[in-house]
Amino acid sequence: MYGTLAVLAAFAFLYSVVASRVEKTPVNGPLVFLAFGILAGPEALGLLDLSVEGETLRTVAELTLAMVLFTDSANADLATLRRSFHIPQRLLLIGLPLTIAFGFGAGRLIFPELPLLTVALLATMLAPTDAALGEAVVTNDAVPAPIREGLNVESGLNDGICVPILFTFLALVAGADGSPAEIAVSLVGEAIGIGLAVGVGLSVAGCYVLRAAAGRGWVEEPWTQLPVVALALTCFAVAQATGGSGFIACFTGGLVFGGLVRRHKERLLRGAEGAGNLLSILTWVMFGAAVVGPHIGDLDGRVLVYSLLSLTIIRMLPVSLSLLGLGVRTDAQLFLGWFGPRGLASIVFAVIVMGENVAGSVTLAATVVCTVSLSILGHGLTANPFANAYAARAKTDPSLTA
């Protein structure tokens, strides 16, 4: 255990001292982390002794996603979001279900031997997007704000929405009592309702306590990095423990926190962002060592075809269909459709499903590995050039701001 910890900590230290330099190149952080994990994993150098069956990878991956969701939503521009909420609303209410449906249809054609529920799990695992892999897009001020905030909000909420859908399919695989509709309504209602209540309630209470303590001079500089980290973890853990979605709790909690604490938001969020960066490094390295490396040999032509479809037609066509009638130009539709990278949420879902007795789990794991790896490469290499090109066009054509 200590040998594995030493390798992970040493790599995190070395990357942190060159991170700003790496971020200026076409190579993104997750690509570096994943490559190191594969290299240091049991299939190569054997420096990391990790197993996907254990709880460590799942716990670290879940906490990483929770922390990233909280800080990303806390940094959201609420004024812009209120003016352009129609974009993420359409993407979530229409685009997300269509993406799962298209993914299911493609899965049935490409993997006819897999049970229906296994294909449904695959489609759900690869439906949520990860704004962190397209950070150059959602943090580029030159890209029109409605597009940036639309992508950010979509990625923040779609993984939380997919959680109860995933667990519905897992419950059906396990033969849970009740009809599919009853199971789905119960899980979705509890996950979303409890997640929203916990996120809003705890963040409002947390902001009140933080303001009261700061007003009395009780919060000194060394401690300003801790409250947001603790609040994000509290939102996640309480929601999960009470049957809700911790991911929805963190995203909504972050929105509330960012809206209530504006003056010192940047200073308060600094520690949580640092914690999120560290957890992200650990998650990607562990995923590379425990999942990607062992499943590289399971990749085949069908897996590659599905992965390519997942990142293109299965994502982009539902986005275009969901935006019909809003006057969003084709350029903007293609931009929104392409920047739907797969990342942390798909990793969390893959680890959860691989821990269950699901038929075809090897195919599921190989497809998620291939899709996420291609996403890291493709979206990482295109984020800066595509964002800059779109921003340049938007300057000369205001209609591109959608």
HELIX and SHEET records of a PDB file:
HELIX    1   1 TYR A    2  VAL A   22  1                                  21    
HELIX    2   2 GLY A   29  ALA A   40  1                                  12    
HELIX    3   3 GLU A   55  ALA A   74  1                                  20    
HELIX    4   4 LEU A   78  ARG A   83  1                                   6    
HELIX    5   5 HIS A   86  ARG A   90  1                                   5    
HELIX    6   6 LEU A   91  GLY A   95  3                                   5    
HELIX    7   7 LEU A   96  ILE A  110  1                                  15    
HELIX    8   8 LEU A  116  MET A  125  1                                  10    
HELIX    9   9 ALA A  131  GLY A  134  5                                   4    
HELIX   10  10 GLU A  135  VAL A  138  1                                   4    
HELIX   11  11 ALA A  145  VAL A  173  1                                  29    
HELIX   12  12 PRO A  180  GLY A  215  1                                  36    
HELIX   13  13 GLU A  221  TRP A  223  5                                   3    
HELIX   14  14 PRO A  227  ALA A  241  1                                  15    
HELIX   15  15 GLY A  246  LEU A  260  1                                  15    
HELIX   16  16 LYS A  265  PHE A  287  1                                  23    
HELIX   17  17 GLY A  288  VAL A  292  3                                   5    
HELIX   18  18 GLY A  293  HIS A  295  1                                   3    
HELIX   19  19 ILE A  296  ASP A  298  5                                   3    
HELIX   20  20 GLY A  301  LEU A  311  1                                  11    
HELIX   21  21 ILE A  313  SER A  322  1                                  10    
HELIX   22  22 THR A  330  TRP A  338  1                                   9    
HELIX   23  23 LEU A  344  MET A  354  1                                  11    
HELIX   24  24 SER A  361  THR A  396  1                                  36    
HELIX   25  25 PRO A  398  THR A  401  5                                   4    
END                                                                             
